[in-house]
């Protein structure tokens, strides 16, 4: 539904940027009946509001307020978590029976492209911003968020980037100009290659890292962009570049690990986080707490933490049953099952990028480069923070580093992406267990049917 989608995106972007009401009937009107985009963003004050709107967009339940964190976990749930809820769209993802009409796959796609269009509108309107520092910061924030959206889209809706190849496999459509009119919305774009999408992501993040200030409050800063660059390079297996960016963040950002991992999730904008989704009790997506939390703690108890995974934590490790994995309460069938303690209140902030990830990126890339002492030091910095026994050189392997990564970053949206980049197949927990190749088509989300029906240039992924 390319045409319909971009009309919706244009209206949504304008509504968010100007703080207008956004009831459904207003979102579906034609742009010609709405506020003209050129008029809407014709002042520095309006562009300022539009940038704030970008953060509101990524906070939604389809993006970092929920699905961009939850879906990568559900897609690689085996031996880790179990989805036992009644929502068919999530159950399909966890059981790998997704089809092209899956509501979650459609919601992520549409919300991401709406946000991209909003970022494009901001960049297009920058000439009206007369304060140089403000202009640079706004461009940096828009480029950062646009890059983040394209990165998430290409990881979910396309095959994994393969180092040393041309990566001509189909990625996602790239649009760098704002959609303001029905005529512009009628352009039916085709999918760019995976290589082209990653190139655009890196270009935007590199520029953002030069435009953004070192400190930007709770919003994206220079080091937020560098941290995301490290994540992108790691996904590409560009280990040297990933290590360089992670090291820059660790050494120069001024961020420090919080005293406990639990405090990262119970606190707000802690010393460890480089980007958080800002929420409160009145304004929140609520998605993660709803699904991860126990019924007795405001949630539905839909996502169970499996004992096989919880048992990988040492008894003294606060990331496990000591603090962050607990027996649920509520409905009899769910009572006593394990839950994640990372998401327990509806109004809590959601960490999206934090310093611990940079230490783990640096540890893995140092190990791959043969710098074992550096890798050991970084892994143990993470382990000792939570009370786990420090590793010793003889038992430091790539496998132990990747295991530490899962223990630290569990339930935060990394699982399927890490399995793909490391070429690790999924082994089901059934009898007998079945090996699902990590390159399988069923581990790539479908392009929403509504999009392909109205855009013949938009090729569907194999298997859908």
C-alpha positions as a Python dict, from the first residue, in 0.01 Angstrom:
ca = {
    (1, 'X'): (0, 0, 0),
    (2, 'X'): (278, 237, -88),
    (3, 'X'): (46, 516, -202),
    (4, 'X'): (-188, 494, 96),
    (5, 'X'): (99, 446, 335),
    (6, 'X'): (290, 757, 238),
    (7, 'X'): (-25, 968, 254),
    (8, 'X'): (-74, 845, 608),
    (9, 'X'): (292, 902, 687),
    (10, 'X'): (284, 1260, 570),
    (11, 'X'): (-19, 1342, 781),
    (12, 'X'): (119, 1158, 1084),
    (13, 'X'): (450, 1341, 1064),
    (14, 'X'): (280, 1678, 1048),
    (15, 'X'): (42, 1594, 1332),
    (16, 'X'): (328, 1484, 1558),
    (17, 'X'): (550, 1777, 1473),
    (18, 'X'): (285, 2038, 1543),
    (19, 'X'): (122, 1864, 1838),
    (20, 'X'): (-208, 1840, 1650),
    (21, 'X'): (-478, 1592, 1742),
    (22, 'X'): (-429, 1254, 1579),
    (23, 'X'): (-757, 1067, 1587),
    (24, 'X'): (-799, 803, 1319),
    (25, 'X'): (-1028, 1000, 1089),
    (26, 'X'): (-777, 1285, 1075),
    (27, 'X'): (-494, 1049, 987),
    (28, 'X'): (-682, 914, 687),
    (29, 'X'): (-763, 1240, 514),
    (30, 'X'): (-578, 1337, 199),
    (31, 'X'): (-279, 1572, 244),
    (32, 'X'): (-447, 1831, 22),
    (33, 'X'): (-717, 1864, 287),
    (34, 'X'): (-464, 1895, 567),
    (35, 'X'): (-206, 2153, 664),
    (36, 'X'): (42, 2205, 381),
    (37, 'X'): (382, 2064, 481),
    (38, 'X'): (571, 2367, 354),
    (39, 'X'): (353, 2597, 561),
    (40, 'X'): (361, 2373, 865),
    (41, 'X'): (740, 2371, 901),
    (42, 'X'): (807, 2730, 800),
    (43, 'X'): (956, 2851, 1129),
    (44, 'X'): (1231, 2755, 1369),
    (45, 'X'): (974, 2697, 1642),
    (46, 'X'): (777, 2454, 1427),
    (47, 'X'): (1090, 2262, 1328),
    (48, 'X'): (1182, 2243, 1696),
    (49, 'X'): (843, 2085, 1766),
    (50, 'X'): (887, 1847, 1473),
    (51, 'X'): (1217, 1720, 1614),
    (52, 'X'): (1047, 1652, 1947),
    (53, 'X'): (786, 1464, 1744),
    (54, 'X'): (1057, 1233, 1610),
    (55, 'X'): (1125, 1103, 1960),
    (56, 'X'): (753, 1060, 2017),
    (57, 'X'): (738, 852, 1698),
    (58, 'X'): (1012, 607, 1796),
    (59, 'X'): (852, 570, 2141),
    (60, 'X'): (541, 405, 2000),
    (61, 'X'): (446, 44, 2063),
    (62, 'X'): (547, -60, 1710),
    (63, 'X'): (898, 81, 1747),
    (64, 'X'): (1129, 113, 2050),
    (65, 'X'): (836, 135, 2288),
    (66, 'X'): (763, -229, 2217),
    (67, 'X'): (795, -432, 1899),
    (68, 'X'): (1151, -345, 1795),
    (69, 'X'): (1260, -487, 2129),
    (70, 'X'): (1013, -772, 2169),
    (71, 'X'): (996, -914, 1815),
    (72, 'X'): (1369, -1001, 1783),
    (73, 'X'): (1335, -1196, 2108),
    (74, 'X'): (1023, -1385, 1997),
    (75, 'X'): (1180, -1479, 1664),
    (76, 'X'): (1455, -1669, 1849),
    (77, 'X'): (1262, -1785, 2154),
    (78, 'X'): (1372, -2151, 2158),
    (79, 'X'): (1527, -2256, 2490),
    (80, 'X'): (1503, -1896, 2607),
    (81, 'X'): (1148, -1768, 2636),
    (82, 'X'): (800, -1898, 2563),
    (83, 'X'): (511, -1692, 2429),
    (84, 'X'): (191, -1825, 2581),
    (85, 'X'): (-44, -1538, 2509),
    (86, 'X'): (-353, -1523, 2292),
    (87, 'X'): (-238, -1258, 2043),
    (88, 'X'): (-216, -1444, 1710),
    (89, 'X'): (33, -1199, 1557),
    (90, 'X'): (292, -1257, 1831),
    (91, 'X'): (220, -1628, 1851),
    (92, 'X'): (292, -1656, 1477),
    (93, 'X'): (627, -1483, 1523),
    (94, 'X'): (728, -1710, 1811),
    (95, 'X'): (618, -2024, 1625),
    (96, 'X'): (752, -1906, 1288),
    (97, 'X'): (414, -1933, 1116),
    (98, 'X'): (401, -1566, 1017),
    (99, 'X'): (217, -1463, 700),
    (100, 'X'): (213, -1142, 497),
    (101, 'X'): (-95, -1014, 680),
    (102, 'X'): (66, -1033, 1025),
    (103, 'X'): (-40, -718, 1210),
    (104, 'X'): (291, -676, 1391),
    (105, 'X'): (499, -701, 1073),
    (106, 'X'): (270, -445, 915),
    (107, 'X'): (276, -216, 1218),
    (108, 'X'): (655, -201, 1240),
    (109, 'X'): (687, -132, 867),
    (110, 'X'): (433, 147, 864),
    (111, 'X'): (551, 314, 1185),
    (112, 'X'): (916, 306, 1073),
    (113, 'X'): (840, 463, 735),
    (114, 'X'): (616, 725, 895),
    (115, 'X'): (909, 816, 1120),
    (116, 'X'): (1148, 823, 823),
    (117, 'X'): (916, 1061, 641),
    (118, 'X'): (898, 1281, 948),
    (119, 'X'): (1280, 1290, 962),
    (120, 'X'): (1288, 1379, 593),
    (121, 'X'): (1045, 1665, 657),
    (122, 'X'): (1272, 1801, 930),
    (123, 'X'): (1583, 1784, 712),
    (124, 'X'): (1398, 1951, 425),
    (125, 'X'): (1285, 2235, 652),
    (126, 'X'): (1630, 2311, 799),
    (127, 'X'): (1684, 2629, 591),
    (128, 'X'): (1430, 2809, 813),
    (129, 'X'): (1641, 2738, 1124),
    (130, 'X'): (1867, 3040, 1160),
    (131, 'X'): (2060, 2939, 1473),
    (132, 'X'): (2366, 2746, 1343),
    (133, 'X'): (2411, 2521, 1647),
    (134, 'X'): (2041, 2439, 1655),
    (135, 'X'): (2036, 2369, 1283),
    (136, 'X'): (2327, 2125, 1312),
    (137, 'X'): (2172, 1951, 1611),
    (138, 'X'): (1834, 1912, 1443),
    (139, 'X'): (1993, 1766, 1132),
    (140, 'X'): (2198, 1528, 1343),
    (141, 'X'): (1893, 1409, 1536),
    (142, 'X'): (1687, 1359, 1220),
    (143, 'X'): (1969, 1168, 1051),
    (144, 'X'): (2023, 954, 1360),
    (145, 'X'): (1658, 854, 1383),
    (146, 'X'): (1629, 797, 1008),
    (147, 'X'): (1936, 572, 1023),
    (148, 'X'): (1798, 379, 1320),
    (149, 'X'): (1473, 310, 1134),
    (150, 'X'): (1644, 190, 817),
    (151, 'X'): (1877, -29, 1024),
    (152, 'X'): (1585, -195, 1203),
    (153, 'X'): (1395, -242, 877),
    (154, 'X'): (1683, -401, 687),
    (155, 'X'): (1758, -640, 975),
    (156, 'X'): (1397, -756, 1004),
    (157, 'X'): (1271, -755, 643),
    (158, 'X'): (1586, -863, 455),
    (159, 'X'): (1848, -1136, 466),
    (160, 'X'): (2154, -1086, 685),
    (161, 'X'): (2445, -878, 556),
    (162, 'X'): (2727, -1107, 445),
    (163, 'X'): (3082, -966, 468),
    (164, 'X'): (3302, -1008, 163),
    (165, 'X'): (3011, -1021, -82),
    (166, 'X'): (2825, -759, -286),
    (167, 'X'): (2509, -798, -74),
    (168, 'X'): (2276, -754, -368),
    (169, 'X'): (1995, -935, -184),
    (170, 'X'): (1683, -723, -159),
    (171, 'X'): (1674, -479, 131),
    (172, 'X'): (1400, -220, 184),
    (173, 'X'): (1296, 90, -13),
    (174, 'X'): (1505, 401, 56),
    (175, 'X'): (1335, 739, 46),
    (176, 'X'): (1537, 1047, 142),
    (177, 'X'): (1292, 1318, 34),
    (178, 'X'): (979, 1415, 226),
    (179, 'X'): (636, 1313, 101),
    (180, 'X'): (416, 1622, 118),
    (181, 'X'): (156, 1577, -155),
    (182, 'X'): (-63, 1310, -311),
    (183, 'X'): (150, 1321, -625),
    (184, 'X'): (466, 1249, -425),
    (185, 'X'): (284, 976, -234),
    (186, 'X'): (191, 802, -558),
    (187, 'X'): (554, 719, -642),
    (188, 'X'): (590, 340, -620),
    (189, 'X'): (941, 271, -497),
    (190, 'X'): (1131, -56, -531),
    (191, 'X'): (1349, -229, -274),
    (192, 'X'): (1712, -118, -255),
    (193, 'X'): (1981, -379, -197),
    (194, 'X'): (2100, -468, 151),
    (195, 'X'): (2436, -307, 67),
    (196, 'X'): (2266, 18, -34),
    (197, 'X'): (2060, 30, 284),
    (198, 'X'): (2362, -27, 508),
    (199, 'X'): (2555, 237, 315),
    (200, 'X'): (2276, 487, 379),
    (201, 'X'): (2258, 395, 748),
    (202, 'X'): (2633, 443, 794),
    (203, 'X'): (2629, 769, 598),
    (204, 'X'): (2353, 914, 816),
    (205, 'X'): (2512, 799, 1141),
    (206, 'X'): (2857, 926, 1043),
    (207, 'X'): (2712, 1267, 962),
    (208, 'X'): (2504, 1263, 1279),
    (209, 'X'): (2815, 1194, 1488),
    (210, 'X'): (2975, 1512, 1353),
    (211, 'X'): (2662, 1728, 1382),
    (212, 'X'): (2538, 1631, 1728),
    (213, 'X'): (2679, 1773, 2052),
    (214, 'X'): (2868, 1551, 2295),
    (215, 'X'): (2585, 1601, 2544),
    (216, 'X'): (2223, 1642, 2443),
    (217, 'X'): (2022, 1573, 2754),
    (218, 'X'): (1796, 1271, 2715),
    (219, 'X'): (1807, 1297, 2336),
    (220, 'X'): (2053, 1151, 2086),
    (221, 'X'): (2408, 1283, 2122),
    (222, 'X'): (2730, 1240, 1928),
    (223, 'X'): (2808, 930, 2130),
    (224, 'X'): (2460, 786, 2082),
    (225, 'X'): (2529, 797, 1708),
    (226, 'X'): (2871, 638, 1756),
    (227, 'X'): (2722, 365, 1974),
    (228, 'X'): (2466, 282, 1708),
    (229, 'X'): (2745, 284, 1451),
    (230, 'X'): (2926, 24, 1660),
    (231, 'X'): (2609, -188, 1660),
    (232, 'X'): (2573, -151, 1282),
    (233, 'X'): (2935, -241, 1213),
    (234, 'X'): (2909, -544, 1440),
    (235, 'X'): (2601, -661, 1247),
    (236, 'X'): (2814, -638, 931),
    (237, 'X'): (3103, -826, 1095),
    (238, 'X'): (3319, -518, 1042),
    (239, 'X'): (3491, -588, 1370),
    (240, 'X'): (3766, -326, 1346),
    (241, 'X'): (3518, -43, 1290),
    (242, 'X'): (3282, -175, 1558),
    (243, 'X'): (3567, -182, 1809),
    (244, 'X'): (3680, 169, 1719),
    (245, 'X'): (3335, 319, 1772),
    (246, 'X'): (3270, 125, 2092),
    (247, 'X'): (3605, 232, 2234),
    (248, 'X'): (3535, 596, 2149),
    (249, 'X'): (3207, 579, 2339),
    (250, 'X'): (3362, 406, 2641),
    (251, 'X'): (3661, 638, 2665),
    (252, 'X'): (3514, 974, 2566),
    (253, 'X'): (3139, 981, 2631),
    (254, 'X'): (3162, 1030, 3006),
    (255, 'X'): (2909, 750, 3055),
    (256, 'X'): (2971, 495, 3332),
    (257, 'X'): (2815, 163, 3423),
    (258, 'X'): (2534, 196, 3675),
    (259, 'X'): (2594, 28, 4014),
    (260, 'X'): (2351, -252, 3923),
    (261, 'X'): (2177, -363, 3607),
    (262, 'X'): (1846, -345, 3788),
    (263, 'X'): (1899, 26, 3851),
    (264, 'X'): (1929, 86, 3475),
    (265, 'X'): (1567, -25, 3438),
    (266, 'X'): (1422, 117, 3759),
    (267, 'X'): (1598, 453, 3723),
    (268, 'X'): (1565, 720, 3457),
    (269, 'X'): (1839, 841, 3223),
    (270, 'X'): (2109, 674, 3428),
    (271, 'X'): (2483, 719, 3382),
    (272, 'X'): (2487, 404, 3168),
    (273, 'X'): (2228, 479, 2904),
    (274, 'X'): (2299, 655, 2575),
    (275, 'X'): (1938, 649, 2460),
    (276, 'X'): (1617, 581, 2650),
    (277, 'X'): (1253, 595, 2554),
    (278, 'X'): (1108, 855, 2788),
    (279, 'X'): (788, 740, 2958),
    (280, 'X'): (579, 811, 3264),
    (281, 'X'): (265, 671, 3425),
    (282, 'X'): (39, 888, 3209),
    (283, 'X'): (227, 865, 2878),
    (284, 'X'): (370, 527, 2783),
    (285, 'X'): (346, 253, 2523),
    (286, 'X'): (303, -7, 2796),
    (287, 'X'): (382, -292, 2559),
    (288, 'X'): (692, -443, 2718),
    (289, 'X'): (557, -445, 3072),
    (290, 'X'): (224, -577, 2947),
    (291, 'X'): (382, -882, 2785),
    (292, 'X'): (691, -947, 2997),
    (293, 'X'): (554, -874, 3343),
    (294, 'X'): (366, -1110, 3573),
    (295, 'X'): (-11, -1082, 3593),
    (296, 'X'): (29, -986, 3957),
    (297, 'X'): (254, -698, 3847),
    (298, 'X'): (28, -522, 3592),
    (299, 'X'): (122, -747, 3299),
    (300, 'X'): (-44, -1030, 3109),
    (301, 'X'): (229, -1282, 3179),
    (302, 'X'): (244, -1373, 2810),
    (303, 'X'): (622, -1415, 2792),
    (304, 'X'): (765, -1683, 3018),
    (305, 'X'): (1139, -1702, 3087),
    (306, 'X'): (1239, -2067, 3056),
    (307, 'X'): (1422, -2234, 3342),
    (308, 'X'): (1686, -2366, 3101),
    (309, 'X'): (1789, -2008, 3033),
    (310, 'X'): (1749, -1879, 3389),
    (311, 'X'): (1973, -2160, 3514),
    (312, 'X'): (2265, -2023, 3311),
    (313, 'X'): (2307, -1743, 3566),
    (314, 'X'): (2514, -1817, 3875),
    (315, 'X'): (2333, -1802, 4208),
    (316, 'X'): (2526, -1484, 4294),
    (317, 'X'): (2450, -1315, 3960),
    (318, 'X'): (2198, -1036, 4015),
    (319, 'X'): (2090, -1056, 3652),
    (320, 'X'): (1930, -1393, 3724),
    (321, 'X'): (1690, -1506, 3993),
    (322, 'X'): (1858, -1287, 4252),
    (323, 'X'): (1706, -969, 4103),
    (324, 'X'): (1594, -974, 3741),
    (325, 'X'): (1422, -1310, 3690),
    (326, 'X'): (1138, -1387, 3928),
    (327, 'X'): (844, -1627, 3976),
    (328, 'X'): (526, -1476, 3842),
    (329, 'X'): (200, -1441, 4030),
    (330, 'X'): (-159, -1429, 3918),
    (331, 'X'): (-369, -1673, 3719),
    (332, 'X'): (-313, -2032, 3834),
    (333, 'X'): (-180, -2156, 3500),
    (334, 'X'): (89, -1889, 3500),
    (335, 'X'): (164, -1862, 3871),
    (336, 'X'): (520, -1957, 3954),
    (337, 'X'): (646, -1936, 3598),
    (338, 'X'): (953, -1718, 3556),
    (339, 'X'): (933, -1359, 3432),
    (340, 'X'): (1181, -1090, 3338),
    (341, 'X'): (1225, -817, 3596),
    (342, 'X'): (1350, -565, 3341),
    (343, 'X'): (999, -442, 3258),
    (344, 'X'): (776, -422, 3563),
    (345, 'X'): (602, -82, 3556),
    (346, 'X'): (412, 82, 3272),
    (347, 'X'): (571, 423, 3320),
    (348, 'X'): (937, 322, 3336),
    (349, 'X'): (1185, 442, 3075),
    (350, 'X'): (1306, 188, 2820),
    (351, 'X'): (1684, 168, 2764),
    (352, 'X'): (1760, 135, 2391),
    (353, 'X'): (2138, 182, 2387),
    (354, 'X'): (2356, 145, 2695),
    (355, 'X'): (2723, 138, 2780),
    (356, 'X'): (2729, -231, 2874),
    (357, 'X'): (2664, -315, 2509),
    (358, 'X'): (2970, -113, 2410),
    (359, 'X'): (3187, -309, 2655),
    (360, 'X'): (3053, -633, 2507),
    (361, 'X'): (3111, -507, 2152),
    (362, 'X'): (3466, -413, 2244),
    (363, 'X'): (3524, -746, 2418),
    (364, 'X'): (3404, -952, 2123),
    (365, 'X'): (3596, -753, 1864),
    (366, 'X'): (3911, -752, 2077),
    (367, 'X'): (3891, -1131, 2107),
    (368, 'X'): (3844, -1168, 1734),
    (369, 'X'): (4152, -949, 1684),
    (370, 'X'): (4357, -1168, 1918),
    (371, 'X'): (4367, -919, 2206),
    (372, 'X'): (4259, -1163, 2477),
    (373, 'X'): (4363, -954, 2781),
    (374, 'X'): (4147, -663, 2664),
    (375, 'X'): (3855, -893, 2590),
    (376, 'X'): (3881, -1058, 2932),
    (377, 'X'): (3893, -725, 3112),
    (378, 'X'): (3577, -599, 2940),
    (379, 'X'): (3378, -918, 2995),
    (380, 'X'): (3472, -926, 3362),
    (381, 'X'): (3378, -563, 3405),
    (382, 'X'): (3024, -661, 3308),
    (383, 'X'): (3020, -983, 3511),
    (384, 'X'): (3156, -839, 3835),
    (385, 'X'): (2908, -550, 3824),
    (386, 'X'): (2634, -810, 3874),
    (387, 'X'): (2817, -1035, 4119),
    (388, 'X'): (2911, -1312, 3875),
    (389, 'X'): (3245, -1489, 3914),
    (390, 'X'): (3515, -1333, 3695),
    (391, 'X'): (3629, -1545, 3402),
    (392, 'X'): (3992, -1651, 3367),
    (393, 'X'): (4201, -1652, 3053),
    (394, 'X'): (4189, -2030, 2997),
    (395, 'X'): (3808, -2035, 2981),
    (396, 'X'): (3766, -1724, 2767),
    (397, 'X'): (3636, -1823, 2424),
    (398, 'X'): (3419, -1657, 2162),
    (399, 'X'): (3135, -1878, 2283),
    (400, 'X'): (3169, -1755, 2642),
    (401, 'X'): (3174, -1393, 2524),
    (402, 'X'): (2860, -1443, 2315),
    (403, 'X'): (2695, -1622, 2608),
    (404, 'X'): (2782, -1329, 2833),
    (405, 'X'): (2625, -1099, 2577),
    (406, 'X'): (2299, -1291, 2594),
    (407, 'X'): (2301, -1298, 2974),
    (408, 'X'): (2352, -922, 2993),
    (409, 'X'): (2129, -809, 2705),
    (410, 'X'): (1848, -1061, 2748),
    (411, 'X'): (1498, -933, 2659),
    (412, 'X'): (1639, -612, 2507),
    (413, 'X'): (1593, -686, 2135),
    (414, 'X'): (1925, -844, 2038),
    (415, 'X'): (1863, -1218, 2015),
    (416, 'X'): (1770, -1293, 1652),
    (417, 'X'): (2011, -1028, 1524),
    (418, 'X'): (2304, -1180, 1716),
    (419, 'X'): (2221, -1529, 1593),
    (420, 'X'): (2208, -1407, 1234),
    (421, 'X'): (2535, -1218, 1241),
    (422, 'X'): (2720, -1507, 1407),
    (423, 'X'): (2565, -1769, 1180),
    (424, 'X'): (2416, -1960, 1473),
    (425, 'X'): (2130, -2193, 1382),
    (426, 'X'): (1819, -2221, 1597),
    (427, 'X'): (1759, -2554, 1768),
    (428, 'X'): (1400, -2614, 1872),
    (429, 'X'): (1314, -2759, 2211),
    (430, 'X'): (1071, -3018, 2076),
    (431, 'X'): (1118, -3395, 2064),
    (432, 'X'): (1310, -3458, 1856),
    (433, 'X'): (1476, -3115, 1830),
    (434, 'X'): (1478, -2956, 1485),
    (435, 'X'): (1758, -2740, 1349),
    (436, 'X'): (1636, -2425, 1174),
    (437, 'X'): (1913, -2275, 958),
    (438, 'X'): (1967, -1914, 1057),
    (439, 'X'): (1952, -1828, 685),
    (440, 'X'): (1599, -1969, 657),
    (441, 'X'): (1337, -1755, 485),
    (442, 'X'): (1105, -1797, 784),
    (443, 'X'): (1344, -1585, 994),
    (444, 'X'): (1282, -1281, 773),
    (445, 'X'): (960, -1083, 818),
    (446, 'X'): (723, -1056, 522),
    (447, 'X'): (668, -730, 338),
    (448, 'X'): (312, -642, 444),
    (449, 'X'): (54, -763, 191),
    (450, 'X'): (-115, -423, 189),
    (451, 'X'): (210, -279, 55),
    (452, 'X'): (275, -537, -216),
    (453, 'X'): (-88, -534, -332),
    (454, 'X'): (-71, -166, -425),
    (455, 'X'): (293, -148, -531),
    (456, 'X'): (395, -395, -805),
    (457, 'X'): (757, -278, -769),
    (458, 'X'): (775, -407, -412),
    (459, 'X'): (895, -767, -435),
    (460, 'X'): (776, -1000, -158),
    (461, 'X'): (1023, -1206, 45),
    (462, 'X'): (1052, -1577, -45),
    (463, 'X'): (809, -1802, 136),
    (464, 'X'): (530, -1546, 162),
}
